[in-house]
Amino acid sequence: MTNPTSTANPPLSETDTKILKRLRRIEGQVRGLQRMIEEGRECQDILTQLSGTRSALDAAGELLLEQYASGCRAHPGEKITPQDVVRAVKLLRG
């Protein structure tokens, strides 16, 4: 049997809360995009919504990258090197 405290989620930071809020908003935007396509909306309207969704994802990624670069996502006591930041940016930019 596993210890229930070992799988407990750590408390969320203020940045984590902001990122989650953004991701939930993005989830709504994606559902809106699906609905727009189902309703046969104009391509220009769909592309505009898609652009906004992409921008929102970029903003969430930038917040997470800032958090990582400041050491919040590093292992305790582990320094973040410039190579770590470059690797994180490459992951974000895909």
N, C-alpha and C positions, 0 to 999 in steps of 0.2 A: 504494500500500500504506500502511496506517495504522500509526502508531507504537504498539506494544502497550502502552507505558507511559502513553500518553495516555488509554487507556480503562480503566486499572487502577482498581479501587475504592480509595478512601482507607481508611486503617485505621479500624476502628470504635471509637467512644468507649464508655465504660462505659454511658452512657445508651442508645446505639444497641443495645448488646448486651442490655440489659434490655428494650428495646422489642421486639426480635426474639424474645426468649424469651417475652414475653407474647403476641405475635402467633402464635407456634407453638402455644402453649397454647390460644389462641382457635380456631385451625384445628382442633385436636382436639375442642374443644367443639362446633364447627359440625358436624363429622362425627358426633359423638355425637347431636346434634339430628336429623340425617338418619336415623340408625339408629333413634332412638326413634320417629320417624314411621313408618318402614318396619315396625317391630315392632308398631305400633298401641298404643303406650303411652298412658297417661292424659294428657288435655290439661293437667291441673294440673302433672304432672311435666315436660311439655315446656315449659310457660310458665315454670316455675321455672328450668329450664336456660337458656332463652332470656334470662331476666332476668340470670342470672349472666354469660352471654356478652356481653350489652349492657354490663354494668358493667365487664367486663374490657376491652372496646373503649374505653370512656370513660377508663379508667385509662391505657391506652396512649396515647390522644390527649392526655391531660393531661401525661404525661411529655414527649411531643413538643412540646407547647405551651410547657412550661417551658424546654426546650432552645432553642426558637426565641427565646423572650423574653430568654433570657440571651445571645443573640447567636451561638450555635453554628451556626445555620442561615443566618445572614446572610452576605453576601459579605464577604470579608476587608476590614477597615477601615471597613465600612459600619455606621453606627449604627442601632439599632432605635428607631423612634419610637413614641409611644403609638398613632398611627394604624396602624402595622404590627401591633401587638399586637391592636388591635381587629379588624383584618382577619383575622388568624390565628384569633381566637376565633370570628368569624363563620363562617369556613371549617369549623372543628371542629364547630360547632353545626348547620351545614347549613341 
